[in-house]
Amino acid sequence: MSRTITFGIAAVLVFLATCQAPPQRDAARPEPLPQPHYAQVTAHPDDDLLFMNPDLAEGLRSGHPTTGIYLTAGEAAVPDQAGYSAARQEGTRAAYARMVRKPNEWSRGTIPVGRGRLAEVDTLHADPDVRLVFLNLPEDANPQSGRHALSRLRHDPALTVTTTVPAGAAVPHPQLFDRRAVVESITALLDAFQPTVMRLQDDQPDRRYQSNWVGVHNHPDHVAGAALAKEALAAHRPRAFSPMVLTYRDYNVADTPSALSDEDKGTTREAFAAYAAHDVLAKGGIYRSWSDNSAYRWPRGGGWAVRGGDGVVRAFSVRAHGLARWTRTPQGFWNGPELMPLPEPLRPRISLLGEGQRQPVLVAQSGDGSRILLLRQERSGVWPRRWEVVDAPAAADPAQNGPPAATVDSDGRIVLAVKNAAGGVSIRRESSPGSSRWQPWSDLVGTDAQDGVSIVAGVGGVAHVFATTREQVLHWEVPRSGGARAEAVPIGPARPAGAPVTERARDGLIRLLVRTDRGGELVERTLTPQGWRGGPVTSPGPGGIGDPVAAGPGPHGFADLVRVARDGAGNVHVADLAGGGWVDVGGSVTDHPAPVVEPNGDITLVGLGVDGGLVVNTGAHGPGGLRFAGWRPAVVEPPVAAAGAD
């Protein structure tokens, strides 16, 4: 039975890229937090099942509202295109019902998306917070609209396409869309559903892989759809706080080792099997190579929160419309969030350099990969509005530059390291501490480096740089003068399946951690001034997508190193011994938490809840090891605080 869902949809305002902020509120009072809600925008039915799991399934099972938005009808070169498109949508309904363990029974209706246009919206009977929205734009292989219809629509504002009408669709007639209408429709849906976590596909795929997709190195619908969705997200006006954005790699996960556990692979296989029963073309081993490997395109890492030498803890999170900031006073009171405007869109990874007595420095990267941006807090405690710009390594396509890693060397100079567009690693230093002048980039050479390098300061101005390829872990010991030869770090019979994670342990030695293709198993090595000590130490990983983070416990800590990871259900796990077991501290955090070392050796985990708010959990050592008090909101009551200062 069809019904029309009438959501109030706010008018779409023009987005200012130089401001990247929603309408101004009272600057003295933090934005309210919205109700948790996941939403994902994908090009085709099945993209979310293949590339966004196990996050998708576990988010659904957590009970938070979830909305899937599908741009194209997913038709193919088959005799009955309307029937095939309908079957793919039925497969999507079946998969979602399977993931939430509910009967596959849905109400199918419509929702307005602006200028008289409608989209189909399906609501699960047994769980009305689960919705699927179909715009039914023409797919890449649509014979009426021609090849690459969505890509051409993205680049040609004058082009108009006609939607496909699947058999039995709730919107029974074709509709005309141009580029503007697509962006406005996605924006209208976001305004209606008010998501707090947005899942998107990759619009900057790694050009080293998937060369069979000429020019785009991915399905062109994935790339065009993600770019249009990002534009709509920028135009979206949340009623409360700006949403978080998670971007997932697509086809090229088949070209890299997988760190998923067997349990997580089972979750994705089960969901896709429910879908594939309705899609006659979803056959063959290539689908298993996608479902068995999931990865964030731009993971946040664990450097987004840190305790400074002044005793203040600062935490930052890149959002769709700015940079969220929280601060904890030396007395333990959290303030925030405040949404700081950005000069341009940023990739999600933020590194906060703030330990010791130096003023905190934020290190970020432009969305197009061409610039590294630094924001240095003033001695008054105010964060200026103007960011310092450092050019990334030169490249024909700067989007292929990876996110920067940063540290402060023993001379007090900031040192940056990135995976460059050629697949090697580049490093750059300040000319002198705090000078805002930089030496040229130095190419450490190397090939096949993956995104996510790591850097640790050594003695005498040395910087230790680490990267993984698809076959090995590489290490460079770079002196002040620059230039170094890569050495391979043995990690046993496994292949690295993630970025290297490095940190100084309590004994002052460097620990290297890396996930492998043996079910996400974690391998750990120790670097001494004389070289690598002993052999690899392995421990089972907790699962999930993304790499662990680590924190040196400081002089008063009991552990040699605190290792933190998040499983497929969003639960956080902590280990304080190499090769030791993981302690499940629960929670349901988005992406990875950041560990903050307290003066007495306790560890406070700082995470982001599904509502976008900051949550914290403090652990202390007892007779049985680390014991955590439990997750709680960092800010209990939004206080009134002056904007711009800690």
C-alpha positions in Angstrom: 0.0 0.0 0.0 1.4 3.3 -1.0 1.5 6.4 1.2 3.0 9.8 0.8 5.4 10.9 3.5 5.4 14.7 3.9 8.5 15.9 5.5 9.1 19.6 6.0 12.1 20.4 3.8 13.9 23.6 4.4 14.9 25.8 1.4 18.4 25.2 0.2 20.7 28.1 0.8 23.8 28.9 -1.3 26.9 27.4 0.2 29.9 29.6 0.6 33.0 27.5 0.2 35.2 30.1 1.8 33.1 30.1 5.0 31.9 26.5 5.0 29.6 27.2 8.0 25.8 27.1 8.5 23.7 30.1 9.5 25.2 31.9 12.5 23.8 31.3 16.0 24.7 32.9 19.2 28.5 32.5 19.2 28.6 32.4 23.0 26.5 29.2 23.2 27.5 25.8 21.6 25.3 24.3 19.0 22.8 21.7 20.3 23.4 18.1 19.5 20.9 16.4 17.2 19.4 12.9 17.5 21.6 10.1 16.2 20.9 9.2 12.6 23.0 7.4 10.0 22.6 8.1 6.3 24.5 6.9 3.3 24.4 8.2 -0.3 25.5 5.6 -2.9 25.3 5.4 -6.7 23.7 1.9 -6.9 21.8 -0.6 -4.8 24.5 -2.9 -3.4 27.3 -0.3 -3.0 26.6 0.2 0.6 26.4 -3.5 1.2 29.8 -4.2 -0.4 31.8 -1.2 0.6 30.3 0.2 3.9 30.0 -3.0 5.8 30.5 -4.1 8.6 29.8 -0.5 9.7 26.4 -0.5 8.0 25.1 -3.7 9.6 26.4 -3.0 13.1 25.0 0.6 12.9 21.6 -0.8 12.0 21.7 -3.4 14.8 22.6 -0.6 17.3 19.0 0.6 16.8 19.9 4.1 15.5 17.8 5.4 12.6 19.4 4.7 9.2 18.5 6.0 5.8 20.0 4.6 2.5 19.8 7.0 -0.5 20.4 5.5 -3.9 21.0 7.8 -6.9 20.6 5.5 -9.9 18.2 2.7 -10.7 21.1 0.4 -11.3 19.8 -0.9 -14.6 22.0 -3.0 -16.9 22.1 -4.2 -20.5 19.4 -6.9 -20.0 16.1 -7.3 -21.9 13.9 -6.3 -19.0 15.6 -3.2 -17.5 12.5 -2.2 -15.5 12.3 -5.6 -14.0 16.0 -5.8 -13.3 16.0 -2.4 -11.5 13.1 -3.5 -9.4 14.9 -6.7 -8.5 17.9 -4.8 -7.3 15.8 -2.7 -5.1 14.0 -5.7 -3.8 17.4 -7.2 -3.0 18.3 -4.1 -1.1 15.2 -4.3 1.0 15.9 -8.0 1.7 19.5 -7.2 2.8 18.4 -4.5 5.2 15.8 -6.7 6.7 18.4 -9.4 7.1 20.8 -7.0 8.8 18.3 -5.9 11.4 16.9 -9.4 11.8 13.3 -8.3 10.9 10.7 -9.6 8.4 11.2 -8.3 4.8 8.0 -6.3 4.8 8.0 -2.7 3.7 5.7 0.3 3.1 6.5 2.0 -0.2 5.6 5.6 -0.6 7.0 8.9 -2.0 8.8 11.9 -0.6 9.1 15.3 -2.3 12.6 16.3 -3.3 11.9 19.8 -4.7 10.4 21.5 -7.8 7.6 19.0 -8.0 9.8 15.9 -8.2 9.4 12.8 -6.1 11.6 10.0 -4.9 10.5 6.6 -3.6 10.9 6.0 0.1 10.5 2.5 1.6 10.0 2.0 5.3 10.5 -1.3 7.1 7.3 -2.3 8.9 9.0 -3.8 12.0 11.4 -0.9 12.3 10.2 2.4 10.8 13.6 4.0 11.6 15.0 2.0 8.7 14.3 3.7 5.3 15.5 3.4 1.7 15.2 6.2 -0.8 15.4 5.7 -4.6 15.9 8.6 -7.0 16.2 6.2 -10.0 18.5 8.4 -12.1 20.0 6.6 -15.2 22.9 4.3 -14.6 26.2 4.2 -16.4 24.9 1.6 -18.9 21.5 3.2 -19.6 20.9 2.9 -23.4 18.3 5.8 -23.5 20.5 8.3 -21.7 23.8 7.1 -23.1 26.9 5.9 -21.4 28.2 7.6 -18.3 24.9 9.6 -17.8 25.7 10.5 -14.2 29.2 11.6 -15.0 28.1 13.7 -17.9 25.4 15.2 -15.6 28.0 16.1 -13.1 30.1 18.0 -15.6 27.4 19.5 -17.8 24.9 21.8 -16.1 22.8 22.0 -19.3 22.3 18.2 -19.7 18.9 16.8 -18.8 18.3 13.1 -18.2 15.2 11.0 -17.7 14.7 8.7 -14.7 14.2 5.0 -15.1 10.9 3.6 -13.8 11.5 0.2 -12.2 8.6 -2.3 -12.4 6.1 -1.5 -9.6 7.8 1.7 -8.6 6.0 4.0 -6.1 6.9 6.9 -8.6 5.2 5.4 -11.7 6.3 8.1 -14.2 9.6 9.3 -15.6 11.0 12.6 -14.3 13.5 15.0 -15.8 16.7 15.9 -13.8 19.6 18.2 -14.6 22.6 18.7 -12.4 21.0 21.3 -10.2 18.0 19.1 -9.6 20.1 16.2 -8.5 22.0 18.3 -5.9 18.8 20.0 -4.7 17.1 16.6 -4.3 19.9 15.1 -2.2 20.0 18.3 -0.2 16.3 18.1 0.4 16.6 14.6 1.6 19.4 15.5 4.0 17.3 18.5 5.3 14.4 16.1 5.8 16.2 13.3 7.6 18.9 15.4 9.5 21.7 12.8 9.6 24.4 13.0 12.2 26.8 10.6 10.4 27.0 10.7 6.6 28.6 7.7 4.7 29.8 8.6 1.2 31.7 6.8 -1.6 35.1 7.8 -2.8 35.3 10.6 -5.3 39.2 10.7 -5.2 40.1 7.0 -6.0 43.7 5.9 -6.0 44.8 6.1 -9.6 47.3 3.2 -9.2 44.4 0.7 -9.2 41.4 -0.3 -11.3 43.0 0.9 -14.5 40.3 -0.9 -16.5 38.0 2.0 -15.6 39.7 4.4 -17.9 40.2 7.9 -16.5 38.4 7.4 -13.2 39.9 4.2 -11.8 36.6 3.3 -10.2 33.0 3.0 -11.4 32.2 6.4 -12.9 28.8 6.4 -11.1 30.6 6.0 -7.8 32.9 9.0 -8.4 30.3 11.3 -9.9 27.7 10.3 -7.3 30.1 10.9 -4.4 31.0 14.4 -5.8 27.4 15.4 -6.2 26.6 14.1 -2.7 29.4 16.2 -1.2 28.1 19.3 -2.9 24.6 18.6 -1.5 26.1 17.9 1.9 27.8 21.3 1.8 24.4 23.0 0.9 22.6 21.0 3.6 21.5 23.1 6.6 21.3 21.0 9.8 18.8 22.1 12.4 21.4 21.3 15.1 25.1 20.5 14.8 27.0 19.8 11.6 27.2 16.1 10.7 30.3 13.9 10.6 31.4 12.4 7.2 32.9 8.9 6.6 34.2 8.1 3.1 34.7 4.5 2.0 37.0 3.1 -0.7 35.2 1.2 -3.4 36.5 -1.2 -6.1 40.2 -0.7 -5.3 39.8 -2.6 -2.0 40.2 -5.7 -4.2 43.7 -4.6 -5.0 45.0 -4.4 -1.4 45.2 -6.8 1.5 42.2 -7.1 3.7 42.3 -6.6 7.5 38.8 -7.7 8.2 38.2 -10.5 10.7 36.4 -13.6 9.7 33.4 -12.4 11.8 33.3 -9.1 9.9 33.6 -10.9 6.6 30.7 -13.1 7.6 28.6 -10.0 8.4 29.1 -8.6 4.9 28.7 -11.9 3.1 25.4 -12.5 4.8 24.0 -9.1 3.9 25.2 -9.4 0.3 23.9 -12.9 -0.1 20.4 -11.7 0.8 20.7 -9.0 -2.0 22.3 -11.3 -4.6 19.4 -13.7 -4.4 17.5 -11.0 -6.4 20.2 -9.8 -8.7 20.9 -12.2 -11.5 24.2 -10.5 -12.4 25.7 -10.4 -8.9 27.7 -13.6 -9.4 31.4 -14.4 -9.5 34.4 -14.2 -7.2 34.9 -10.4 -7.8 32.0 -9.7 -5.4 33.8 -11.7 -2.7 37.0 -9.7 -3.2 34.9 -6.5 -2.4 32.8 -7.8 0.4 35.8 -9.3 2.2 37.7 -6.0 2.4 36.4 -2.6 3.6 38.4 0.5 4.3 37.9 4.2 5.0 39.3 6.4 2.3 40.3 9.1 4.8 40.5 7.6 8.3 40.7 10.1 11.2 43.5 8.4 13.2 44.0 9.1 16.8 45.8 12.4 16.9 42.7 14.6 17.0 42.8 15.0 20.9 45.8 15.7 23.1 46.7 17.1 26.5 49.0 20.1 26.3 51.7 21.3 28.6 49.2 23.8 30.1 47.0 21.0 31.3 44.2 21.7 28.8 42.9 18.9 26.7 41.8 19.9 23.2 39.8 17.8 20.7 38.9 18.6 17.1 36.6 17.0 14.5 36.2 17.9 10.9 32.5 18.3 10.1 30.6 18.9 6.9 30.5 22.7 7.6 33.5 23.4 9.7 35.7 22.2 12.5 34.2 21.2 15.8 36.3 22.1 18.9 36.1 21.0 22.5 38.4 21.9 25.4 38.8 20.5 28.9 40.1 22.8 31.6 42.9 21.7 33.9 40.2 21.4 36.5 38.5 18.7 34.3 35.5 20.6 32.9 34.7 20.1 29.2 33.4 23.0 27.0 32.0 22.8 23.5 31.3 22.0 20.8 32.1 25.2 19.0 32.0 25.1 15.2 35.1 27.0 13.8 34.8 28.2 10.2 37.3 26.8 7.7 39.0 28.5 4.8 38.1 25.5 2.5 36.9 21.9 2.9 39.4 19.7 4.7 40.0 15.9 4.7 39.0 14.4 8.0 42.4 13.7 9.5 43.6 16.3 12.0 46.9 16.1 13.9 47.2 18.1 17.0 50.7 18.9 18.2 50.4 20.2 21.7 52.5 18.1 24.2 55.3 19.8 26.2 55.5 23.5 26.6 54.9 24.6 23.0 51.7 26.3 21.9 49.3 23.8 20.2 49.4 23.5 16.4 46.7 21.9 14.3 47.9 20.1 11.1 45.3 19.5 8.4 45.0 19.0 4.7 42.9 20.6 2.0 40.1 18.5 0.5 41.9 18.4 -2.9 45.2 17.2 -1.4 47.2 20.2 -2.7 47.9 22.0 0.6 48.7 21.3 4.1 47.2 23.7 6.5 48.5 24.7 10.0 46.8 26.7 12.7 49.0 27.9 15.5 47.2 28.8 18.8 48.3 32.2 20.0 49.8 32.6 23.5 46.6 34.3 24.6 44.8 31.0 24.0 42.9 32.3 21.0 42.8 30.3 17.7 43.3 32.8 14.8 41.0 32.6 11.8 43.9 32.6 9.4 45.6 29.2 8.6 49.2 28.9 7.4 49.4 27.2 4.0 52.2 24.7 3.2 52.2 23.4 -0.4 52.0 19.6 -0.6 54.5 17.7 -2.8 54.1 18.8 -6.4 51.9 16.5 -8.4 49.9 16.4 -11.7 46.9 15.2 -9.6 47.4 16.5 -6.0 44.4 14.5 -4.9 46.7 11.5 -4.9 48.8 12.9 -2.1 48.0 11.1 1.2 47.2 12.7 4.5 50.1 14.3 6.4 51.7 12.9 9.5 53.4 15.4 11.8 55.7 15.5 14.8 58.1 17.9 16.5 61.7 17.0 16.3 64.3 17.3 19.0 65.2 20.8 17.6 61.6 22.0 18.2 60.8 22.1 14.4 57.6 20.6 13.0 58.3 17.8 10.6 55.7 16.7 8.0 55.6 13.4 6.1 53.1 12.3 3.3 52.6 9.5 0.8 53.2 11.5 -2.4 51.3 11.2 -5.6 54.0 9.0 -7.2 53.6 6.4 -4.5 56.7 7.3 -2.5 57.1 9.2 0.7 58.1 12.8 1.1 59.3 14.7 4.2 59.5 18.5 5.0 60.8 20.4 8.0 60.4 23.9 9.4 63.5 26.0 8.8 63.5 27.0 12.5 61.0 26.4 15.4 57.8 28.4 14.9 59.2 30.3 12.0 56.5 29.4 9.5 59.3 29.0 6.9 59.9 25.6 5.4 62.7 23.7 3.8 61.9 22.0 0.5 60.3 18.7 0.3 62.7 15.7 0.4 61.7 12.6 -1.5 62.5 9.5 0.4 61.7 7.5 -2.7 60.0 4.1 -2.2 57.2 2.6 -4.3 53.7 1.3 -3.6 53.4 3.3 -0.4 49.8 3.2 0.9 48.0 6.2 2.5 48.7 6.8 6.1 52.4 7.2 6.9 53.6 7.6 10.5 56.4 9.7 11.9 58.2 9.8 15.3 60.9 12.1 16.5 64.3 10.7 17.4 67.4 12.2 19.0 69.7 14.6 17.4 67.1 15.9 15.0 66.4 12.5 13.5 62.9 11.7 12.3 61.7 8.1 12.0 59.3 7.7 9.1 57.2 4.6 8.5 55.0 3.5 5.6 53.4 0.2 4.4 53.2 -1.2 0.9 51.0 -4.1 -0.1 53.9 -6.4 0.8 56.0 -4.9 3.5 56.6 -2.2 6.1 59.2 0.4 5.3 61.3 2.5 7.7 63.5 5.6 7.1 65.8 7.1 9.7 66.0 10.7 8.4 68.8 12.9 9.8 68.6 16.7 10.0 70.3 17.0 6.6 67.6 14.9 5.0 67.9 11.8 2.8 67.7 8.3 4.0 67.5 4.7 2.6 64.4 2.7 3.2 64.7 -0.5 5.2 62.1 -3.3 5.2 60.8 -4.2 8.7 60.1 -7.9 9.0 56.7 -8.7 10.4 56.6 -12.4 9.7 54.6 -14.3 7.1 51.7 -11.8 6.9 51.2 -8.8 4.7 50.4 -5.4 6.1 46.8 -4.5 5.7 46.7 -1.0 7.1 48.8 2.0 7.9 51.7 1.8 10.4 51.0 3.1 13.9 54.0 4.3 15.9 54.5 5.7 19.3 57.1 6.0 22.1 56.5 3.5 24.9 57.2 4.0 28.6 60.8 2.8 28.1 61.4 5.5 25.5 61.7 3.0 22.6 59.6 3.2 19.5 56.8 0.7 19.1 55.5 -0.1 15.6 52.0 -1.7 15.2 50.4 -2.8 12.0 47.3 -4.8 11.1 47.8 -7.7 8.7 45.9 -9.8 6.2 45.6 -12.6 8.7 42.2 -11.7 9.9 43.3 -8.3 11.2 46.0 -9.8 13.4 48.2 -7.1 15.0 52.0 -7.3 14.7 54.2 -5.3 16.9 57.9 -4.5 16.7 60.3 -2.5 19.0 62.9 -0.1 17.6 66.0 0.6 19.8 68.9 2.9 19.1 70.8 -0.3 18.1 68.1 -1.5 15.7 65.0 -3.8 15.9 64.8 -5.8 19.1 63.6 -9.4 19.0 61.1 -10.7 16.5 57.5 -9.8 15.7 55.0 -10.1 18.5 51.5 -10.9 17.3 48.0 -10.6 18.9 44.5 -11.1 17.5 42.9 -7.9 16.4 39.4 -6.9 17.6 38.0 -6.6 14.1 36.3 -3.6 12.5 37.5 -1.1 9.9 40.5 1.0 10.5 43.8 0.9 12.2 44.5 0.9 16.0 45.9 4.0 17.8 48.5 4.0 20.6 49.6 6.2 23.5 52.7 6.2 25.5 51.6 6.2 29.2 54.1 8.7 30.4 56.4 8.4 33.4 53.5 7.5 35.8 51.8 4.9 33.7 52.0 1.2 34.4 51.8 -0.2 30.9 54.6 -0.1 28.4 52.1 1.2 25.8 48.3 1.6 25.6 46.8 0.2 22.3 43.3 1.2 21.4 41.1 -0.3 18.6 37.4 -0.3 17.6 35.6 -3.4 16.5 32.9 -3.7 13.8 30.1 -3.0 16.3 31.8 0.3 17.4 32.9 -1.1 20.7 36.3 0.1 21.9 39.0 -2.4 23.0 42.2 -1.6 24.9 45.4 -3.7 25.4 48.3 -2.7 27.6 50.7 -5.5 26.8 52.3 -6.5 23.5 50.6 -9.7 22.5 48.2 -9.5 25.4 44.4 -9.8 25.3 42.0 -6.9 24.5 39.7 -5.5 27.2 36.3 -4.6 25.8 35.3 -1.2 27.3 32.1 -1.0 25.3 30.7 2.2 23.8 29.4 2.9 20.3 31.8 5.5 18.9 32.2 6.7 15.3 35.6 6.0 13.7 38.4 5.7 16.2 38.9 7.2 19.7 41.9 9.2 20.8 43.7 8.2 24.0 44.8 11.1 26.3 47.4 10.4 28.9 46.7 11.9 32.3 49.4 13.2 34.7 48.9 10.3 37.1 49.2 7.7 34.4 45.5 7.2 33.8 44.2 7.0 30.2 41.1 8.9 29.1 39.6 7.7 25.9 38.0 10.5 23.9 35.4 9.4 21.2 32.7 10.8 19.0 29.2 9.4 19.6 26.7 8.8 16.8 25.0 12.1 17.6 28.3 13.8 17.0 28.9 14.7 20.6 32.1 14.0 22.5 32.2 11.0 24.9 34.9 10.1 27.4 35.9 7.0 29.4 38.8 7.1 31.9 40.8 4.0 32.8 43.0 3.4 35.8 45.4 0.6 36.6 44.4 -1.8 39.3 45.3 -5.3 40.4 43.8 -6.8 37.3 45.1 -4.3 34.8 43.3 -1.3 33.2 39.8 -0.7 34.5 37.5 1.8 32.8 34.7 3.7 34.5 32.4 3.7 31.5 31.5 6.0 28.7 29.7 9.3 29.4 29.0 12.6 27.6 32.0 14.9 28.0 29.7 18.0 28.1 26.8 17.4 30.5 25.2 20.8 30.2 26.3 23.2 27.4 28.0 26.0 29.2 28.4 29.6 28.1 31.9 30.2 26.9 33.7 32.9 24.9 34.3 31.8 21.3 37.9 31.6 20.0 39.7 31.0 23.3 40.4 27.9 25.3 
